[in-house]
Amino acid sequence: MGIIYDLIYKKHDKKIRKEVLEELKETAKEEIKEKNRTALEAHLSNVKYFIEDEDWIAIEKYLKLLSLEYNFKVAKDCLENGYYNELPYATEIFSKLIEESGIEVDRYYFGFSEHEYYRSYDHRMEEDKIPYKITEHPILVRPWNSSRIINNIKDINQSNPLSVEKGKHNLKNDYFYPLGLILSSGGNHSQLSALLEMDGESAIEMIYDMRPLYETVVFDGNDFISKRDNRVLPVTNSEKEIVLNTKNLLGVYFEIGRLLQGHLGYFPTYITKYLK
């Protein structure tokens, strides 16, 4: 009887347990997705409230709240683990979105002499990078190395603030219009320290005009969706939590940008003057 039980019933029980676990996983996934959709709706509702009063300062603070929470959370995780190689490059997520959508967007390059030859397309601006105060815009950084975080916390201070001159070859930031968001791909640790210091300056190397995407792409709280065929646009190649969280935060900014695109009063003229 014991042998028969092992051959039949145990195998059957194992199959049942596996099915139950799969169902629980799917239920948990759906709960997370619903939570993300609710969060997106809340953020959009809050920004609409500020837009109604044309309270641009309040919107700026709101967007910074989202970026600072992300930056400090990933920095803390990195400090506790030494390295954070799983932390995605946010700029690559948007680049993949542009590629998958099949829509062309205008990109404006500054400080062109520092770029390599393959960046000779798009709008070549014969001007230096655009300087700005580090506290002026929401920015997402990628602090992946705990030693660099520690060293920059020590080195970047009131006596030695971050500056464009000091970080001339290291600071690489892209401004995404009309999201009002900067994504860093260089100088991540020094800019994190400057954010902690709430002092210093950085520079914008490139402006992306994302407006053409709004006609064909929408973010639903979990995924970027093509309006043409209701297809999920694959912008990441990992299901790791930090990758999904980064994608979702970019999606929130993307939809806030949809609300802001008709309100030039929010954006600085040193950005809008270059746009068509």
Phi, psi and omega in degrees: 000320180297320180294317179298319179299315180298320183286325187252299190288318180297318179297319179294316180298320179297319178296318179296315180300319180297318180295320179295317179298320179296319178296320179295320178297316180295320178297317179297319179298317180294324178295320178295317180298318178295321177298319179294319178296319179295320179297317179300313180301320180295314180298317181294321178297319180295317180292321177301322179300316179291323181297321180303326179264003184052042180269081185292327179296320179296320179296317179301315179295321181296315180292326177292324178303316180294318183287318181295320178301317179295310184301314184288328178293312182290327177294317178298316178299320179295316180299327182278346184236355177093305179225160178223066183292339180285345182296119186283161171276112185298325180298326180291329178294316178290324177297320178293322178299315179298317180297312183291330181286336182074014182257136178275137175237150178281137177231132184245119182261138179237155183064044191301329184299340181274349183275159176274170189300329186291352178261027183277358178267182183066206186269108180271111183262120180278057180220160177289167174304152183275114180282151175203158176289138186300334181270003188281329184228151170293137181219140173254125179250168182236077179279097189257351186234116185297323179297320179291324176299311182299312182297319181286327174300322180285320189274326180270111185209186182299328179279341181220068183288157176294138178219158179296322181296315180292325183256025187309316184262358185252326184284118179227103184234139176246131179261127181253114179258138005262030179286337184067026187241138174252135175244130182265137172235009178196141184078031185296315185286321178292323180288326174299316180295321178295324176295320177294323180283340184057040181202155178113175179227156178225193183210148179262125182265332184211144173246127173257127173262101188272001186306321181301336182291334187293340178286335187234354184231141174222146175256127187261009183109338180226330184217155169275127186243136175281126178289339183292315185226013179060027182273139173288126180273117182285107183250354176226160178241025181215147177255013179296148187303316183293327178292314179294320179296320178294314178301316182294322178294319177297324178295321177298313178298322180301313181287329173295323176300325177300321180288326186274345190297338179264012185234082182298337181300338180284331191263145178291145181294335179289355170257309187292336183295342180268346186277150179284000000 
